[in-house]
């Protein structure tokens, strides 16, 4: 069985981000997919894990910017094929 970890955004150091980090430790081969990953806002534990972002995610530098474009991210993440 193949596992992928998918989260809407890794922008802050919150409970959901902590859970994703624990899931990544439990399933070290599972890739992490997210719309936006801001290294300065999340836990340091993500620095040693490969996180796949959506196109154009590198243009986002704050959580506020991410939230303004949330409908776009939602649409793009639904287009991913996880087969």
N, C-alpha and C positions, 0 to 999 in steps of 0.2 A: 504494500500500500504506500502511495506517495502522499506526502503532507505538504501543504503550503500554508503559511500564516499570512492573513490579510487583515490590514487595519486601515481605517479611513485616513488618518494622518498621525505622524509622530512629530508633534510640534512642542509639546510641553512635558513636564515630568509629573504625570498624573497616575491614577490607579490603573487605567486601561493600558497605558504605556508600560507600566510595571508588569502587568499581566503578560503582555506580548513578549517582554524580555524574559520572563520565566518560561513561557512556552518555547522560546528560541533555545533556552538552555535545556529544556526537556527533549526537544527535537532538533538537535544541532544540524542535521542535514536539510531541514525544511527551509526553503527560501522565504524571506519576508517581503511582501509586496505592500506598498502604501502609496497614497497620492503624493504626499509631501513629507520629507524628512528633514527637520531642522536640527542639526547636530548641537547647536548652542542651547537649545531649549529642552532637550531630552536627557535621559540618563547616560552616564559615561559608558555603561555596559554595551551600548549599541555601537561604539566605535570599533569594536573587533568583530562585528557581524555585518555581513553583506545585506544591505537593504536596497531593494529595487523600487525606484520611483517612477511615476508617470512622466511622459514628455512634458517639458516646460516647467517641471517642478523646481528646477534650479533658479528660476526667475523669482520665486517666492522667498522672502527673507523674514517675514513675521507671521504669526498666527492670524493676525487681523487680515492680512492680504489673502491668506488661505481661505478664510471664512467668506470674504467678499466674492471669491470665485468658486464657492462650494458646488453650485450646480454643474459647473464644468467638470470638476474633479469627479463628482458622482457619475456623470455620463461616461467619462473616460475609464473609470475603474470597472464599470459594467461591460466595457468593450474587451477587457482582458480575457484571454482564453487560458484556463488553467489545466487543460487536458495535458 
